[in-house]
Amino acid sequence: MNRKEVLESINENVENKNLLKHMLATEAIMRALARRLSEDEDEWGLTGLLHDIDVELTEGDENSHSKLGADLASELGASKEMVHAILCHNAAHGLPCETKLDKALFCADPLTGLITASALVRSDKKLAGLEAKSVLKRFKEKAFAAGANREHIASCQGLGIEIEEFVSLGLKAMQDIAGNLGL
């Protein structure tokens, strides 16, 4: 499995450009987490890139979402660990996050939304000038980016990473690909 094949499959299955940007942001954060935790950067990155490949195909049905995605990932050659992480990132299935990869995807997924929303309320709508302390301030505002589940983000502590470091790591990862995100 390689990134080129994964992107081809994503382009066949994902039309929404904002969803694609979310998947790219999740990939970036997952790669940064892999580096921080001395894990396989390609495996973690591709898991992040693939995790929402089925959102449009399942038409937002939370009971189906990630099941089809896990099947598609498996067909592309994803490891059992990657498939499990994709499955358990959707809390609707009630699957426990057991591995570091599972836990990383579970907390990285909603962080992208919080960081993106934090950038979009800025006058320049860019990530470049955004600071982690601003994102952390927004983290405490429950009504802000309400879809970015704070408990899921805070579960980064299960990886031995405090929330402040996690937000900084995620923000830097997204800033590094800001051009691809339109931010």
N, C-alpha and C positions, 0 to 999 in steps of 0.2 A: 504494500500500500504506500503510495506516495502522495504528496500534496497536490500535484498536478491532476491526478485522477480524482482526488477528493473534490477539488475545485470544479472539475468537469461535471461531476455528479451533482454538486450543489447548484451549479448553473442550470442544470436540467430540472431541478426540483424546487428552486427558490426564485421567485420573481421580485419579491419585496426587497427593495434596496436597503431599507433600514434594518430588516432582519439579517441581510447579508453583512451589514456593518457590525451588527451585534455579534454575529458569529466570528468575524475577524477580530473584534475586540476581545472576545472570550479566548480565542486562540492566542493572542498576544499575552494576555494575563496568565494563561496556562503555561506558556513557554517560560515566562518570568518566574512563575512558581516552581517549575521543574528545575530551573537553574538554581534557585534559592535552596531547594531541598535536595539537590544532587540526584535528580531523577532524569528519565529519558525525555529530552526536550521535544523530539519529534512525536513520540507517542502522546505526550500530554497536549502538545499543540494541536495535533490532528483530532484528538478527542474534543477539544474545545471548538475547533472549526466545524466538526460534524454534529455536535450535540442537538442542534435545532433543525436539522435537514428536513424533518418531516412536519414542521409546524403548518405549512400551507396544505400539505397533503392530507393531514388529519383535520383540517379546517378548525383548528383551535380546540378540538376535543381533548381535554386533559386526560381522559381515561385511555385514549389511544396514543397521544403524543409521547414520544420517546420509545414506545414499543416498535413502531414502524421504523423510527430512526435507528434503533439498535439493529434491526434486521438489515437495513440498508448499509449500515456501517460494517456489519458482519460480511455482507456480500462484497464489500470493497476490500475486505481482508483485515478488518480490525481485530485486535486480540480480544480474548474473553474479558480481560480487565477493562479494555476500552468500552466494550459493549455494556458491561455492567455499570460503568460510570455513567454512560448515556442513559441507561434505564433509570438509575436511582437519582439522577439530577431532577427528575420530575417527582416531587413529593407526593403527588396524587396516587402513586403506586405503592407507597408505604414501604419501599425497600430501604433497608439500612445502608448508610454509607460506611463501608468497612475498610477500604484501602485508602491510601493517601490520594490516589487518583480520583476515587469517588468523592472524597471530602473536598478536594481542590475544585473540581467542576461544580459541586454543589454551592460553594461560596463564591466562586469567580463569576458564575452566570449572572446573579443579580447585581454584582458590583459594577458591571459594565453600564447598566441602566442608571445607577446612582451617579457615576462619573459623567456619563453623557448628559444627563439632566442638569448636573452642576455646571457643565460647560455651556449648555444652551441658554441658561438664564443670565449669562454674562453678556455685556454689551457687544463684544466681538464674536461671541459664540464659538470660541476656540479653546482648545485644550492647552495651548502654549503657556498662557499666563495663569492657568488654574493651579492652585496650590492644594496640597493634601489637607491642610488645616481647614480650608473652605469646604472640601468634600466631607470631612469629619463633622463640621458644624451642620451641614445638611443631613448627615446621617442621623443626627439627633432629632431632626424635624420629621416626625412620623408622616405628616401630610405631604411632604415633599417627595416626589418620585415614589409614591405609595406602593407601586408595583415592585420596587426593589426591596425584597424581603430582608429586613434588618437582621432577623435571627439567622437566616441563611448566610448572610455576609459575615456575621460575627462568629459563625462556626469555623472560621479560619483558625481560631484558637485550638481546634482539634488537630491542626497541623503544626502546632507549636509556634504560631505566628500571631502576634498581637494585632489588633484591629488597625492601629496607627501605621504599623509597618506594612500591613496588607494593603491598605488604601494607598500608601505611597508607592508601593511596588506596582499596583494595578494602574495607578495614574501614569507613572513613568512608562509602563508598557504601552498604554494607549497613546501617550504623547509621541512615542517612537513611531507609531503608524498613523498619526493624525491625518496625513494626506489621504490615506485610504479610507478614513472614516468621515472625511469631509468636515473635520473639526480642527 
